[in-house]
Amino acid sequence: MIQRDYTIEKAIKTSETSLESIVITDGDGIIVHCNNNWTRVCGYAKNEVVGKKNNILQGVLTEPYIINEINNAVSIKQITTEVVVTNYKKSGITFKNHLTILRLIGGFAAIVRDMGLCDYTLSYNQNTNALLNN
């Protein structure tokens, strides 16, 4: 697990050896890094998501009230936020994402980045609602 007091560089390095699926964004939700586990779970290559908004995984079934909860937590600089939200893989398959957002603190206690941990707990085809193997 990446600690919230990591610098961005150390968080990126740690994410590469983590068993967790990790995406690191800037304060505006722009993806600056994702690890190989995140690309495997979500189906996107790193070059497809770096520089894009973190809402790339949202779709019709994504719960707006949960997105509002995340946005509020980020705006008030909450240290840790945990939610379960419906997200979409690149293929369009939905999954329940247990998302933990941690503030990363770098340098002189300046808050510089957010990090999401993706724990895919359930996937289903939105057209048939059939459970799928991850």
N, C-alpha and C positions, 0 to 999 in steps of 0.2 A: 504494500500500500504506500502510495506517495504521501508524504507528510505535507501539511499546509504551509510549513515554513521553508520549503524548498525554493531555490531559485528556479527560474524557467529552464535554464540549461540542465540543471540536475534532475528536474522533473522529467524532461524529455529523455535523458539518458536512462533513468530508472524505469520509465515506461516501456522501454524496449525489452527489458528482461522480466517484466511483470506478467503474471498469468492472467491479469485482468485486462479487459478491453478498455483502452484509455484514449480519449481525445482531449486535446488541450486547445483552448480558445483564448483569444484576447478579450478584453472587457466589452467589446462590441459583438461578441459571439462569432467572430471570424476564426475559422480553424487554422491554427499554426502548426499543429502536429497531431498525428494519430499513430498508434502502434499497430503492429501486424495483427494482433488479436482483434482490434477494432475493425480493421479492414476485412478480416475473415468473417466476423459476425455480421457486419453491415453490408458487405458486398462491394464496397467502393475501393478503388486503388487510392493510395495517398495523393497522387497527382490530380485526382478528380475532386478532392475535397479541400486540400490546403488552399486557403485564400477565399473559401466560400463560407457563407453563413452556416451556423450550426443547425439551423432549421431545415437543412437538407433531408433530415430523417422524418420530418413531419408530413402528415397527410390528412385525409378526410376524417379518419377515426381518431386522430390525435386530440386529446382532451384539452380544449382551450383554457379551462380553469387551472389545469396543471401547468401549462405554459405560463400563465399569469403568475402562478405561485413561484415558478423558477425565476421569472423576470423580476418579481418583487424582491426575492431573496438576493439576487445579484445586485439590484439597484441600491439596497440598503447595506450592501457589503457583508452579508451574513457569512460566517466562516464555513458552515457545512449545511447542505440541504439534501434531503433524500426524498425521492418521489418514485412512483411507478407510472410510466407513461406509455401510451401506444405509439410506436415508431414504425418506420418502414425501411426495409432493406432496399438496396438498389433495384432488386428484381420486382419490387412492389409487394412482397410478402410482409405482412405486419408481424410485429413481435412486441411483447411486453418488456419494456426496458426498465430495470431497476437502476435508476440513475442517482448517483451520489455526486454532488457538485462541491468541490473543495476550493476555497480561495488559496492561491499560491502567493506567498509573500517573498519578494526578492529584495536584495540589497538592504536598504535602510528602512525596512518594514513597509515599503511601498507595495500596495496591492497591484500586481501586474497581470495576472492571468486567472482564468477559471479552468477547471479540469472536470470532465465527466467520466464516470466509470460506468461502463455498459455491461449489464448482467442480463443476457437474454434468457428469459425464463419460459417463454411460451411463444411459439410461432404458429400462425395459421394463415390459410389462404383466404383473403378477404372476399373472394367470390363464392366460395363454398363453405367457409368457416371450418374447414377440415384442419385438424392439427397436423403439423408437419414436423419432420425430424430436422434438428438444427444441424 
